[in-house]
């Protein structure tokens, strides 16, 4: 994997969310279920930019993966936060600099991209600028369970 630094303008997302502990997610696999549920509802979002789903994690301040729940949003980027379908929510994110890596492989091994990018940030001239990250899905093959995904963390110079 390689890391690139990109600039992304502010963006808005409408989607469905859940809160979970990391250990519970690893056992129960609720995030893939949430994405599957969301995929069936994308057409309800009138102001979506496209049909490409994204996943976003939002950690609480001073996040401890062993004891703290994090929020996961399965959503799509939108042009406005109006007309939010029932059971969905809207969230906005500021313009930011992102460390980005592309993961190609089994969906259930995508944690490797996280391990890689966290390690890259720790060893780079950057540090995390916020407590969220974004997964942009480019392709997914149901038969092979292979995916192509861009993982992005907001960063700033140390």
C-alpha positions, 0 to 999 in steps of 0.5 A: 500500500502507498499513502498520498496526501489529498485535499478534500472540500467540506462535504455532507453525508446522509445515512444510517448509523450505529454505535458499537464497541470494536470487539462487538463489531469484530464478533457480530459484524453489524457494520456490513449488515448496516451497509446492506440495509442502507444500500436498499434505501439509497434511492430515498435520498433525493439530493445524493451526489451519486449512488456510491456508498461511503462508511465513516467512523467517528470516535469520541474524544480520547477514544479507547477501543477497549472501552468506548463505543464509536459511531459508524455511518453508512451513507452517501455524499449529498448536495444539501442536508434537507429532506432527510429520510426517516431513520437517517441522519445528516452529518457535515465534515469540514474541508481537510487534508487527508492521508489516503491509502487504497486497499484492494483485497478481502472485505473482512481483511480491510483492517490491514488498511487501518493498521497501515495508515495509522502506522504511516501517520505515526511515522510521518510528519503528520498527525491525526487532525480529527477523530473520524475516518472515511471509507470510499468504496470503489468496487466490490465483488460479491462472489470473491468478497474482494473490494477496492476502497480508499481509506482517508484520515484527516491529518495536519503537520506535526 
